[in-house]
């Protein structure tokens, strides 16, 4: 008889407040993907498994906080779930960095199959520290991880995603060190939250989480997107990435933010629109340069006469460190 893969719950690193939980994740069959796999064929098979997922649809899930607080949800037809609820004060569940540990599980009495594994799956939600003086919202692709987004026909993106293991991916020069400086802030003890918001699909969540951890980036919520359905985007509708950033701004109304991205795709236009809509909430915009003359010229012209908030086009990481020190973001 054909043996089915065990089930898993991938709880994404999310964010909330002392009185609001905001949890996201996905219930899938566990394909046992090795994130440090070697060999082109095996890497291609792993990539196939990431995108050809076996979702656990309409599954009833339970989330445990501490010893006696529980929340319940159900997955959709793609296996995703969201819990967005107002709660009594939960700040005492957070550690010194603001992370709240949670335990996810299937409600077995409502599951139509045998789970074949330990029915406990960890998750964490960030409540920014009361010592934080600002937050950072950062892109991933070509901002901290070289993907080749401006390469011809984006062939480099495909090669890096499909045929390079997460363990072999190298961060852009100086990125982990700079992000730790921002995380610690001017006093060195601020625990400023870092939010990683990318246009990449949720299928790459574990891949990107492994990359960030292995390369010693500050831990933070990772916010990706679902694959868009054909013709599903309405004319004039904001990109999902922009909506997610606005949700973060609306969640932490007392925090100002630094926006970090690159010039390769839509970051300059998204960030500029957000800065114009929230002029008192954005400390600065940092944009990594790319090796593309026309894009560089276009973005330089976009910000040539923009004086509302500081904008820095970064050629070398030292420039960002120097700028952040000048404006008092880091020590």
PESULTA-V158908 format. One line per field, one symbol per residue. ss: DSSP state (~ for helix, > for strand, _ for the rest). psi: psi as a letter, one per 40 degrees, with the letter a starting at -180 (. if undefined). burial: 1 if it has 16 or more other C-alpha atoms within 10 Angstrom, else 0. A space follows every 10 residues. Layout:
ss=???
psi=???
burial=???
This chain:
ss=______>>>> >__>>_>__> >>>>>>>>>_ _________~ ~~~~~~~~~~ ~___>____> >>>>>___>> >>>>_____> >>>>>>____ ~~~>____>> >>>>>>_~~~ __________ >>>>>>____ ____>>>>__ >___>_____ _~~~~~~~~~ ~~~__~~~__ >___~~~~~~ ~~~~______ ___>>>>>>> >~~~~~~~~~ ~~~~______ _>>>>_____ _________~ ~~~~~~~~~~ ~_____>>>> >>____~~~~ ~~~~~~~___ _>>>>>>>__ __~~~~~~~~ ~~~______> >>>>__~~~~ ~~~~~~____ _
psi=hhhiiiiihh hihaiaieeh hghiahhiih efhhefiihd dddddddddd dgigigifih ihhhhadehi iiihiaeeei ihhgihiihe deeiadeehh iihiiigdee heihdfihfh hiiihhhhie eheiihhhid hedehhdfde ihefdddddd ddehideeih iihedddddd ddddadeefd fhihhhhiei iddedddddd ddddefihhi ihhaiihiih eehiheiiid dddddddddd dgeehiihhh aiedbedddd dddddddgde ehdihhhhii ghdddddddd ddedehedih hhhhdidddd ddddddefdi .
burial=0000001111 1111111101 1111111111 1010101000 0011011011 0001111111 1111000000 0011110111 1110000001 1011001111 1111110000 0000100001 0011111110 0111111111 1111111111 0000011001 1111111010 1000110111 1111110001 1111111111 0111111111 1100001111 1111100000 0000000001 1101100110 0100111111 1111001101 1101100000 1111111111 0000110010 0000000010 1111000001 1011000011 0
